[in-house]
Amino acid sequence: MKEKILQELKSHAGFYISGEEISGSLQVSRTAVWKYINQLKDMGYVIESQTKKGYRLVESPDSLLPQEMKGNINTEVIGQNLKFFEQVDSTNLYAKRIAEGGFEDGTVIMADEQLNGRGRMGRTWASPKGKGIWMTIMLKPKISPADASKVTLLTACAVCKAIEEISGLYTQIKWPNDIVLNGKKLCGILTEMSAEIDEINYLIIGIGVNVNIDLEDFPHELQAIATSIKIEKGDMIIRKELAAAIINNFERYYKGFIMTGSIKDYINEYKERSAILGKEVRVTSSTLELQGTVVDISEEGQLQLELCDGSIKEIISGEVSVRGLTGYIS
Ligand code: BTN
């Protein structure tokens, strides 16, 4: 009922609607309307009440609740099923727990706060309450498991595009999927998969964007290497607008990839945004440690590294640090 009352208020955007009209159209008592209006106020909605005129919605909170997000989402599949938690251990962990029982393709899990946000290489991901976008997109793509990493690359393009649309900030990508601004990390993507040899059971794409985080909100050890849209822009961003733009852009890129089976339409955009093309880097993984110059990123999404003997090494996965004045910087 609360959602329906909110809808009524929204459909009269900026104007008063009387308690009588709401109670008539929703078939509830005027006392119940008053009670639900108070609950909405407690949730952060600014609602003016005036005798004889009724209620007027003045401001909505920066909330990621499905009813707040829905008006900004214009997709066919992605985010049509949207689950929101005020608090969760990790949206990726939650997604994995429900994935085994079956899920609707394109389900999106969002949280206001993660208590055990997870990053790549077993790291933790700081996810303070109400200050970022912590979300996971759940997919059942009919592609080879070998192509799953391409979805991560196109996700990076989609997130950059969304950030640009909403904040005007031009972000870069540090292969494979760190989104950086002025050399500091603004967003991370954690892709996890369950697959057989030739088919994917599920693919989940965890996206963490530092939106309205102040520098002092970051753990001390991250303050030199992490940033947020608020820090860079000097202004707050409405999270639901950015979250919806990510979902909308993701669907566009993902649909293109599923239709063609390739990321060749996006690879130039990806390379234009690359923070490491032409740079001297160190690439590490559990099985390798190499230094060289990044000469290209292939249509398969692999890093082409020119080693000091002039040979080219193709790298499928790893962690890149860029050579700076003081050594290699992650
Ligand atoms: C990285 O280390 O760069 C990846 C960070 C991914 C963080 C996001 S936040 C939403 C989702 N849930 C998680 O626990 N992690 C991802």
Boltz pocket constraint, residues with backbone or C-beta under 6 A from the ligand:
constraints:
  - pocket:
      binder: B
      contacts: [[A, 89], [A, 90], [A, 91], [A, 92], [A, 93], [A, 114], [A, 116], [A, 117], [A, 118], [A, 119], [A, 120], [A, 121], [A, 123], [A, 124], [A, 125], [A, 127], [A, 133], [A, 134], [A, 135], [A, 136], [A, 177], [A, 178], [A, 187], [A, 188], [A, 189], [A, 190], [A, 206], [A, 207], [A, 208], [A, 209]]
      max_distance: 6.0
